[in-house]
Amino acid sequence: MEARLAALEAQVARLSGDRVPAPVTDAHEPTADDVFWALDGLKRRLPVDGTGAVLYTGTVRTGDRHYDWQYGASVDDLLDGDWPALAGTLTALAHPVRLRLLREILGGRHGTAELADLDGLGTTGQLHHHLRQLAAAGWLRSGTRGRYDIPPERVVPLLAILTAAGR
């Protein structure tokens, strides 16, 4: 009965546009049966005759900030996409200083002065160049008074890219 009620509540929440809460379960170590829980959920949502899909999701806490995000795309849409148009977004990440800047900003250093105090980032002019490159590619937003932030919708994708690059 509880499972049926939870399913009905989730359906009502989806229909009304509310965020569907995760079911409350007892914490446990993953077993062989639930290691691929996200993949299994994705497969249940796909048409049987389709080419598949890619899903990435994450929940991230950094300091006083919390990000919940997920994105999925069909394989057909991904293969039909304009891959060369993504080069600038990926190129912006292809520099050790820029990756360090993103890590520092995600870790709580948001001001240009705070970032300029870090060792190994080069001159102030070089720092601003790297910040502009990241902002132009959408990895950073410039706020007031030389403060930078990673847009919330980019935090989990950034970490997913880094995860994939480390595999």
Secondary structure by P-SEA (a helix, b strand, c coil): caaaaaaaaaaaaaaacccccccccccccccccccaaaaaaaaaacccccccbbbbbbccccccbbbbbbbbbcaaaaaacccccaaaaaaaaccaaaaaaaaaaaaccccaaaaaaccccccaaaaaaaaaaaaaaccccccccbbbbccccaaaaaaaaaaaaac
